[in-house]
Amino acid sequence: MDFSELKKAIEEVELVDGHAHNLVALDSNFAFIHAFSLAHGDAVASTQHSLP
């Protein structure tokens, strides 16, 4: 198989993070940890150990 076209496309495409979260304003009531984790309640306490 010739993957030259695929290789070229991969090398030329700009990097896209498909799971990026928006930044929030400093005066927002949105908890900062929720910019990095979808955890809520008691699960939030475990996020510091589960984030890569």
N, C-alpha and C positions, 0 to 999 in steps of 0.2 A: 504494500500500500504506500502511496505517496502522500505524506502529511505536510508537504511543503506549504500549501495554502493555509492550513490550520496553524502551523508553526508561525507563519508570517503574521497572521491575524492576532495570535496570542502575544507576540512580541510588540505589536504596534498599538494595541488597544490600551487606553488609559485605565489605570487601576480604579475599580469601583468597589466600595464597601457596601454590600447589599443589606447590612444589618446595622447601619450607623444610626445613632440616636441624635436628636436635635439638642443643641445647647439651650440652657434655660437662663433667664435673666437672674441677676444676683438677688433681686428682691422677690423672687418667685417663692411660693409655698411648696413647690415640687421638691421632694427630697433628693439631694445630690446623688445618692447611691442609685436612685432609679434611672439615672442617665446611663448606668452601666449594668444594671440587673433588673430583671422582671420580677424578682422576688418581692413578696409582701409579708407582713406579719412576722411571725417567729422565724421564717426562712431568711429574712434579711440578715439576721445575726450570723448565718453561715456563709454569706457571700464572700467575706474576706478569705475564706478557705477554699472556695469553689471557683473563683475567677482565675483564668489561666495567667 
